[in-house]
């Protein structure tokens, strides 16, 4: 995955984390771990503008490689459930993303249920 795709992943994850108008400690921790995993030293070194509108996220996802699309969806689902619940704004974001990627609603439901059961 190239640097642009890494940056887009961060924009998407931060967008999901803030789409409900709140940014909790669990979401911040998740984002900080993502930056470390991607090899970004700190948030100060990496300016990220969150993509917090589902339709914009869907458009950005279509520009990514299939590998990055798959990882983005996993990260977005993980971000949505990191605080133990999925609020309506997060669900709308995920619905838009899944529609763009051709992921059936039933698959999203199953993946969300599995992730929520793990948390």
Residue pairs with C-beta under 8 A, 6 or more apart in sequence:
1 9
1 65
1 67
1 68
1 71
5 64
5 65
5 68
6 38
6 39
6 40
7 46
7 48
8 60
8 63
8 64
8 68
8 72
9 34
9 38
9 68
9 71
9 72
9 75
10 31
10 34
10 35
10 38
10 40
10 46
10 48
11 48
11 49
11 50
11 51
11 60
12 51
12 57
12 60
12 61
12 72
12 75
12 76
13 30
13 31
13 34
13 75
13 76
13 79
14 31
14 48
14 50
14 51
14 52
15 50
15 51
15 52
15 53
15 56
15 57
15 93
16 52
16 57
16 76
16 79
16 80
16 90
16 93
16 94
17 23
17 27
17 28
17 30
17 31
17 50
17 79
17 82
18 27
18 50
18 52
19 52
19 53
19 54
19 89
19 90
19 92
19 93
20 87
20 89
20 90
21 89
24 83
26 82
26 83
27 79
27 82
27 83
30 78
30 79
30 82
31 43
31 79
32 43
34 75
35 42
35 43
35 46
40 46
51 57
51 60
52 93
53 93
54 92
54 93
54 94
54 95
54 96
54 97
55 96
57 76
57 93
57 96
57 97
58 96
58 97
58 99
58 100
58 101
59 100
61 69
61 72
61 73
61 97
61 100
61 101
62 100
64 72
69 101
72 97
73 97
73 98
73 101
73 103
76 93
76 94
76 97
77 94
77 108
77 111
77 112
77 115
78 115
80 86
80 90
80 91
80 93
80 94
80 112
80 115
81 112
81 115
81 116
81 119
82 119
84 116
84 119
85 116
86 94
86 112
86 116
94 108
94 112
95 105
95 108
97 103
98 104
98 105
98 107
98 108
